[in-house]
């Protein structure tokens, strides 16, 4: 995958999370054309920067965007 396509897929991941709902990580694997390892790395980066929360439930790992993540997306779209 080219670097440009990978960045587009990272944007796609943020678009999915932008609905502020919780998303099971396996759902993200199906919806984004990145390897599970890459998705986990990106999610960990987002988490370290306060853009998402990651938590465990009985049926798996979930990811939800934070208020800071939503603000980041709003700022990013304001620059367009």
N, CA, C and O atoms as a printed pandas DataFrame, in Angstrom:
     atom_number atom_name residue_name chain_id  residue_number  x_coord  y_coord  z_coord
0              1         N          UNK        A               1    0.851   -1.176    0.000
1              2        CA          UNK        A               1    0.000    0.000    0.000
2              3         C          UNK        A               1    0.894    1.236    0.000
3              4         O          UNK        A               1    1.872    1.308    0.744
4              5         N          UNK        A               2    0.551    2.194   -0.833
5              6        CA          UNK        A               2    1.342    3.416   -0.886
6              7         C          UNK        A               2    1.117    4.264    0.363
7              8         O          UNK        A               2    0.134    4.095    1.083
8              9         N          UNK        A               3    2.031    5.158    0.594
9             10        CA          UNK        A               3    1.929    6.039    1.766
10            11         C          UNK        A               3    0.656    6.875    1.709
11            12         O          UNK        A               3   -0.018    7.060    2.722
12            13         N          UNK        A               4    0.328    7.381    0.513
13            14        CA          UNK        A               4   -0.880    8.196    0.342
14            15         C          UNK        A               4   -2.132    7.384    0.673
15            16         O          UNK        A               4   -3.029    7.879    1.355
16            17         N          UNK        A               5   -2.196    6.148    0.196
17            18        CA          UNK        A               5   -3.344    5.292    0.488
18            19         C          UNK        A               5   -3.434    4.983    1.978
19            20         O          UNK        A               5   -4.527    4.948    2.542
20            21         N          UNK        A               6   -2.291    4.761    2.614
21            22        CA          UNK        A               6   -2.284    4.485    4.056
22            23         C          UNK        A               6   -2.807    5.694    4.826
23            24         O          UNK        A               6   -3.583    5.543    5.770
24            25         N          UNK        A               7   -2.385    6.890    4.425
25            26        CA          UNK        A               7   -2.885    8.103    5.088
26            27         C          UNK        A               7   -4.384    8.278    4.853
27            28         O          UNK        A               7   -5.106    8.706    5.753
28            29         N          UNK        A               8   -4.847    7.954    3.666
29            30        CA          UNK        A               8   -6.288    8.020    3.390
30            31         C          UNK        A               8   -7.052    7.050    4.277
31            32         O          UNK        A               8   -8.144    7.371    4.746
32            33         N          UNK        A               9   -6.497    5.879    4.512
33            34        CA          UNK        A               9   -7.145    4.896    5.369
34            35         C          UNK        A               9   -7.136    5.347    6.831
35            36         O          UNK        A               9   -8.073    5.056    7.574
36            37         N          UNK        A              10   -6.086    6.055    7.245
37            38        CA          UNK        A              10   -6.068    6.614    8.596
38            39         C          UNK        A              10   -7.160    7.673    8.732
39            40         O          UNK        A              10   -7.834    7.750    9.759
40            41         N          UNK        A              11   -7.328    8.482    7.697
41            42        CA          UNK        A              11   -8.432    9.457    7.689
42            43         C          UNK        A              11   -9.771    8.743    7.764
43            44         O          UNK        A              11  -10.678    9.180    8.473
44            45         N          UNK        A              12   -9.891    7.653    7.037
45            46        CA          UNK        A              12  -11.121    6.860    7.048
46            47         C          UNK        A              12  -11.409    6.345    8.460
47            48         O          UNK        A              12  -12.559    6.343    8.900
48            49         N          UNK        A              13  -10.383    5.916    9.158
49            50        CA          UNK        A              13  -10.532    5.449   10.529
50            51         C          UNK        A              13  -11.088    6.561   11.412
51            52         O          UNK        A              13  -11.999    6.328   12.206
52            53         N          UNK        A              14  -10.545    7.765   11.277
53            54        CA          UNK        A              14  -11.055    8.894   12.055
54            55         C          UNK        A              14  -12.493    9.239   11.678
55            56         O          UNK        A              14  -13.296    9.590   12.543
56            57         N          UNK        A              15  -12.821    9.140   10.392
57            58        CA          UNK        A              15  -14.196    9.397    9.960
58            59         C          UNK        A              15  -15.165    8.419   10.616
59            60         O          UNK        A              15  -16.253    8.808   11.039
60            61         N          UNK        A              16  -14.775    7.167   10.698
61            62        CA          UNK        A              16  -15.620    6.157   11.333
62            63         C          UNK        A              16  -15.819    6.496   12.812
63            64         O          UNK        A              16  -16.935    6.437   13.329
64            65         N          UNK        A              17  -14.730    6.849   13.479
65            66        CA          UNK        A              17  -14.807    7.155   14.907
66            67         C          UNK        A              17  -15.523    8.472   15.188
67            68         O          UNK        A              17  -15.996    8.688   16.304
68            69         N          UNK        A              18  -15.610    9.343   14.208
69            70        CA          UNK        A              18  -16.194   10.683   14.400
70            71         C          UNK        A              18  -17.660   10.650   14.793
71            72         O          UNK        A              18  -18.193   11.673   15.224
72            73         N          UNK        A              19  -18.330    9.513   14.660
73            74        CA          UNK        A              19  -19.738    9.444   15.056
74            75         C          UNK        A              19  -19.909    9.404   16.576
75            76         O          UNK        A              19  -21.033    9.416   17.078
76            77         N          UNK        A              20  -18.783    9.355   17.309
77            78        CA          UNK        A              20  -18.755    9.371   18.777
78            79         C          UNK        A              20  -19.400    8.136   19.407
79            80         O          UNK        A              20  -19.695    8.129   20.602
80            81         N          UNK        A              21  -19.613    7.111   18.618
81            82        CA          UNK        A              21  -20.113    5.839   19.133
82            83         C          UNK        A              21  -18.926    4.937   19.436
83            84         O          UNK        A              21  -17.821    5.166   18.944
84            85         N          UNK        A              22  -19.160    3.912   20.247
85            86        CA          UNK        A              22  -18.086    2.951   20.477
86            87         C          UNK        A              22  -18.040    1.989   19.296
87            88         O          UNK        A              22  -19.068    1.627   18.724
88            89         N          UNK        A              23  -16.835    1.588   18.952
89            90        CA          UNK        A              23  -16.630    0.674   17.826
90            91         C          UNK        A              23  -15.736   -0.470   18.283
91            92         O          UNK        A              23  -14.663   -0.255   18.848
92            93         N          UNK        A              24  -16.194   -1.671   18.031
93            94        CA          UNK        A              24  -15.387   -2.844   18.339
94            95         C          UNK        A              24  -14.194   -2.856   17.389
95            96         O          UNK        A              24  -14.347   -2.593   16.196
96            97         N          UNK        A              25  -13.031   -3.154   17.903
97            98        CA          UNK        A              25  -11.824   -3.073   17.079
98            99         C          UNK        A              25  -11.903   -4.013   15.879
99           100         O          UNK        A              25  -11.360   -3.700   14.820
100          101         N          UNK        A              26  -12.567   -5.154   16.023
101          102        CA          UNK        A              26  -12.692   -6.069   14.879
102          103         C          UNK        A              26  -13.540   -5.453   13.765
103          104         O          UNK        A              26  -13.333   -5.755   12.590
104          105         N          UNK        A              27  -14.489   -4.598   14.127
105          106        CA          UNK        A              27  -15.268   -3.860   13.117
106          107         C          UNK        A              27  -14.345   -2.938   12.333
107          108         O          UNK        A              27  -14.450   -2.834   11.110
108          109         N          UNK        A              28  -13.443   -2.272   13.039
109          110        CA          UNK        A              28  -12.509   -1.367   12.367
110          111         C          UNK        A              28  -11.605   -2.144   11.420
111          112         O          UNK        A              28  -11.277   -1.655   10.339
112          113         N          UNK        A              29  -11.200   -3.345   11.812
113          114        CA          UNK        A              29  -10.390   -4.185   10.926
114          115         C          UNK        A              29  -11.114   -4.447    9.606
115          116         O          UNK        A              29  -10.497   -4.455    8.541
116          117         N          UNK        A              30  -12.413   -4.658    9.686
117          118        CA          UNK        A              30  -13.200   -4.953    8.477
118          119         C          UNK        A              30  -13.432   -3.713    7.618
119          120         O          UNK        A              30  -13.530   -3.818    6.396
120          121         N          UNK        A              31  -13.520   -2.555    8.236
121          122        CA          UNK        A              31  -13.926   -1.344    7.518
122          123         C          UNK        A              31  -12.763   -0.517    6.972
123          124         O          UNK        A              31  -12.977    0.370    6.145
124          125         N          UNK        A              32  -11.555   -0.790    7.414
125          126        CA          UNK        A              32  -10.398   -0.012    6.987
126          127         C          UNK        A              32   -9.386   -0.953    6.353
127          128         O          UNK        A              32   -9.129   -2.040    6.871
128          129         N          UNK        A              33   -8.818   -0.536    5.242
129          130        CA          UNK        A              33   -7.885   -1.388    4.490
130          131         C          UNK        A              33   -6.451   -1.244    4.980
131          132         O          UNK        A              33   -5.542   -0.949    4.204
132          133         N          UNK        A              34   -6.267   -1.454    6.258
133          134        CA          UNK        A              34   -4.943   -1.511    6.860
134          135         C          UNK        A              34   -4.838   -2.837    7.602
135          136         O          UNK        A              34   -5.857   -3.445    7.932
136          137         N          UNK        A              35   -3.638   -3.282    7.861
137          138        CA          UNK        A              35   -3.483   -4.529    8.614
138          139         C          UNK        A              35   -3.938   -4.296   10.056
139          140         O          UNK        A              35   -3.867   -3.175   10.559
140          141         N          UNK        A              36   -4.400   -5.350   10.712
141          142        CA          UNK        A              36   -4.766   -5.203   12.128
142          143         C          UNK        A              36   -3.630   -4.617   12.967
143          144         O          UNK        A              36   -3.876   -3.805   13.860
144          145         N          UNK        A              37   -2.401   -5.018   12.690
145          146        CA          UNK        A              37   -1.251   -4.486   13.432
146          147         C          UNK        A              37   -1.127   -2.970   13.228
147          148         O          UNK        A              37   -0.875   -2.231   14.180
148          149         N          UNK        A              38   -1.304   -2.517   11.995
149          150        CA          UNK        A              38   -1.218   -1.084   11.717
150          151         C          UNK        A              38   -2.351   -0.328   12.397
151          152         O          UNK        A              38   -2.136    0.751   12.948
152          153         N          UNK        A              39   -3.553   -0.889   12.362
153          154        CA          UNK        A              39   -4.694   -0.250   13.018
154          155         C          UNK        A              39   -4.432   -0.142   14.515
155          156         O          UNK        A              39   -4.689    0.904   15.111
156          157         N          UNK        A              40   -3.927   -1.206   15.127
157          158        CA          UNK        A              40   -3.615   -1.149   16.562
158          159         C          UNK        A              40   -2.568   -0.084   16.865
159          160         O          UNK        A              40   -2.663    0.612   17.876
160          161         N          UNK        A              41   -1.571    0.045   15.995
161          162        CA          UNK        A              41   -0.533    1.059   16.176
162          163         C          UNK        A              41   -1.123    2.466   16.070
163          164         O          UNK        A              41   -0.804    3.337   16.879
164          165         N          UNK        A              42   -1.967    2.682   15.091
165          166        CA          UNK        A              42   -2.601    3.987   14.907
166          167         C          UNK        A              42   -3.501    4.307   16.098
167          168         O          UNK        A              42   -3.472    5.421   16.621
168          169         N          UNK        A              43   -4.299    3.331   16.526
169          170        CA          UNK        A              43   -5.184    3.530   17.673
170          171         C          UNK        A              43   -4.360    3.861   18.922
171          172         O          UNK        A              43   -4.742    4.731   19.704
172          173         N          UNK        A              44   -3.243    3.175   19.106
173          174        CA          UNK        A              44   -2.376    3.446   20.259
174          175         C          UNK        A              44   -1.830    4.873   20.192
175          176         O          UNK        A              44   -1.757    5.558   21.212
176          177         N          UNK        A              45   -1.449    5.319   19.005
177          178        CA          UNK        A              45   -0.982    6.701   18.817
178          179         C          UNK        A              45   -2.090    7.690   19.176
179          180         O          UNK        A              45   -1.862    8.648   19.914
180          181         N          UNK        A              46   -3.289    7.449   18.647
181          182        CA          UNK        A              46   -4.434    8.319   18.964
182          183         C          UNK        A              46   -4.689    8.334   20.476
183          184         O          UNK        A              46   -4.962    9.387   21.053
184          185         N          UNK        A              47   -4.601    7.171   21.105
185          186        CA          UNK        A              47   -4.833    7.060   22.546
186          187         C          UNK        A              47   -3.797    7.864   23.331
187          188         O          UNK        A              47   -4.146    8.605   24.250
188          189         N          UNK        A              48   -2.524    7.714   22.965
189          190        CA          UNK        A              48   -1.450    8.431   23.656
190          191         C          UNK        A              48   -1.621    9.946   23.567
191          192         O          UNK        A              48   -1.152   10.680   24.437
192          193         N          UNK        A              49   -2.289   10.409   22.519
193          194        CA          UNK        A              49   -2.500   11.846   22.318
194          195         C          UNK        A              49   -3.896   12.300   22.753
195          196         O          UNK        A              49   -4.312   13.422   22.463
196          197         N          UNK        A              50   -4.611   11.416   23.450
197          198        CA          UNK        A              50   -5.903   11.775   24.014
198          199         C          UNK        A              50   -7.040   11.901   23.026
199          200         O          UNK        A              50   -8.062   12.515   23.329
200          201         N          UNK        A              51   -6.873   11.323   21.837
201          202        CA          UNK        A              51   -7.906   11.438   20.805
202          203         C          UNK        A              51   -8.951   10.334   20.889
203          204         O          UNK        A              51  -10.076   10.512   20.421
204          205         N          UNK        A              52   -8.596    9.204   21.476
205          206        CA          UNK        A              52   -9.534    8.090   21.628
206          207         C          UNK        A              52   -9.353    7.446   22.995
207          208         O          UNK        A              52   -8.319    7.591   23.647
208          209         N          UNK        A              53  -10.401    6.725   23.408
209          210        CA          UNK        A              53  -10.334    5.848   24.578
210          211         C          UNK        A              53  -10.431    4.415   24.057
211          212         O          UNK        A              53  -11.169    4.127   23.115
212          213         N          UNK        A              54   -9.681    3.543   24.683
213          214        CA          UNK        A              54   -9.726    2.120   24.346
214          215         C          UNK        A              54  -10.086    1.388   25.623
215          216         O          UNK        A              54   -9.488    1.624   26.672
216          217         N          UNK        A              55  -11.063    0.502   25.532
217          218        CA          UNK        A              55  -11.476   -0.222   26.726
218          219         C          UNK        A              55  -11.934   -1.624   26.368
219          220         O          UNK        A              55  -12.317   -1.921   25.236
220          221         N          UNK        A              56  -11.875   -2.473   27.388
221          222        CA          UNK        A              56  -12.202   -3.883   27.232
222          223         C          UNK        A              56  -13.584   -4.156   27.806
223          224         O          UNK        A              56  -13.911   -3.729   28.914
224          225         N          UNK        A              57  -14.386   -4.874   27.035
225          226        CA          UNK        A              57  -15.673   -5.388   27.494
226          227         C          UNK        A              57  -15.594   -6.902   27.407
227          228         O          UNK        A              57  -14.611   -7.457   26.916
228          229         N          UNK        A              58  -16.637   -7.563   27.890
229          230        CA          UNK        A              58  -16.638   -9.030   27.867
230          231         C          UNK        A              58  -16.466   -9.605   26.468
231          232         O          UNK        A              58  -15.877  -10.673   26.300
232          233         N          UNK        A              59  -16.983   -8.893   25.457
233          234        CA          UNK        A              59  -16.946   -9.434   24.098
234          235         C          UNK        A              59  -15.852   -8.840   23.217
235          236         O          UNK        A              59  -15.846   -9.078   22.009
236          237         N          UNK        A              60  -14.933   -8.078   23.788
237          238        CA          UNK        A              60  -13.822   -7.588   22.974
238          239         C          UNK        A              60  -13.323   -6.213   23.357
239          240         O          UNK        A              60  -13.709   -5.648   24.380
240          241         N          UNK        A              61  -12.453   -5.689   22.507
241          242        CA          UNK        A              61  -11.845   -4.368   22.700
242          243         C          UNK        A              61  -12.645   -3.348   21.908
243          244         O          UNK        A              61  -13.010   -3.578   20.755
244          245         N          UNK        A              62  -12.912   -2.208   22.553
245          246        CA          UNK        A              62  -13.690   -1.136   21.933
246          247         C          UNK        A              62  -12.889    0.156   21.909
247          248         O          UNK        A              62  -12.018    0.390   22.747
248          249         N          UNK        A              63  -13.213    0.994   20.917
249          250        CA          UNK        A              63  -12.568    2.287   20.746
250          251         C          UNK        A              63  -13.670    3.336   20.594
251          252         O          UNK        A              63  -14.661    3.121   19.898
252          253         N          UNK        A              64  -13.472    4.480   21.266
253          254        CA          UNK        A              64  -14.408    5.595   21.134
254          255         C          UNK        A              64  -13.604    6.890   21.088
255          256         O          UNK        A              64  -12.648    7.061   21.845
256          257         N          UNK        A              65  -13.989    7.785   20.213
257          258        CA          UNK        A              65  -13.316    9.071   20.124
258          259         C          UNK        A              65  -13.625    9.890   21.373
259          260         O          UNK        A              65  -14.708    9.773   21.947
260          261         N          UNK        A              66  -12.679   10.710   21.787
261          262        CA          UNK        A              66  -12.870   11.570   22.956
262          263         C          UNK        A              66  -13.311   12.962   22.507
263          264         O          UNK        A              66  -13.348   13.267   21.315
264          265         N          UNK        A              67  -13.642   13.789   23.485
265          266        CA          UNK        A              67  -13.949   15.190   23.183
266          267         C          UNK        A              67  -12.778   15.875   22.502
267          268         O          UNK        A              67  -12.966   16.654   21.567
268          269         N          UNK        A              68  -11.567   15.586   22.968
269          270        CA          UNK        A              68  -10.364   16.152   22.331
270          271         C          UNK        A              68  -10.239   15.685   20.884
271          272         O          UNK        A              68   -9.845   16.452   20.006
272          273         N          UNK        A              69  -10.578   14.422   20.646
273          274        CA          UNK        A              69  -10.537   13.899   19.283
274          275         C          UNK        A              69  -11.529   14.599   18.382
275          276         O          UNK        A              69  -11.216   14.908   17.232
276          277         N          UNK        A              70  -12.730   14.856   18.894
277          278        CA          UNK        A              70  -13.736   15.569   18.111
278          279         C          UNK        A              70  -13.297   17.009   17.839
279          280         O          UNK        A              70  -13.508   17.532   16.745
280          281         N          UNK        A              71  -12.684   17.645   18.841
281          282        CA          UNK        A              71  -12.166   19.000   18.637
282          283         C          UNK        A              71  -11.073   19.008   17.579
283          284         O          UNK        A              71  -11.023   19.905   16.738
284          285         N          UNK        A              72  -10.195   18.006   17.620
285          286        CA          UNK        A              72   -9.124   17.890   16.620
286          287         C          UNK        A              72   -9.721   17.776   15.225
287          288         O          UNK        A              72   -9.256   18.431   14.292
288          289         N          UNK        A              73  -10.748   16.946   15.080
289          290        CA          UNK        A              73  -11.381   16.795   13.762
290          291         C          UNK        A              73  -12.021   18.092   13.306
291          292         O          UNK        A              73  -11.955   18.439   12.127
292          293         N          UNK        A              74  -12.644   18.815   14.239
293          294        CA          UNK        A              74  -13.274   20.095   13.889
294          295         C          UNK        A              74  -12.211   21.094   13.455
295          296         O          UNK        A              74  -12.413   21.828   12.489
296          297         N          UNK        A              75  -11.101   21.130   14.146
297          298        CA          UNK        A              75  -10.023   22.042   13.770
298          299         C          UNK        A              75   -9.451   21.663   12.411
299          300         O          UNK        A              75   -9.156   22.534   11.592
300          301         N          UNK        A              76   -9.297   20.377   12.174
301          302        CA          UNK        A              76   -8.762   19.903   10.887
302          303         C          UNK        A              76   -9.677   20.291    9.738
303          304         O          UNK        A              76   -9.201   20.690    8.675
304          305         N          UNK        A              77  -10.982   20.180    9.939
305          306        CA          UNK        A              77  -11.910   20.513    8.862
306          307         C          UNK        A              77  -12.013   22.026    8.672
307          308         O          UNK        A              77  -12.326   22.481    7.572
308          309         N          UNK        A              78  -11.758   22.809    9.710
309          310        CA          UNK        A              78  -11.759   24.269    9.586
310          311         C          UNK        A              78  -10.620   24.767    8.703
311          312         O          UNK        A              78  -10.735   25.821    8.077
312          313         N          UNK        A              79   -9.524   24.016    8.648
313          314        CA          UNK        A              79   -8.354   24.414    7.853
314          315         C          UNK        A              79   -8.557   24.153    6.373
315          316         O          UNK        A              79   -7.829   24.709    5.550
316          317         N          UNK        A              80   -9.527   23.322    6.012
317          318        CA          UNK        A              80   -9.750   22.968    4.588
318          319         C          UNK        A              80  -10.245   24.107    3.798
319          320         O          UNK        A              80  -10.478   23.970    2.597
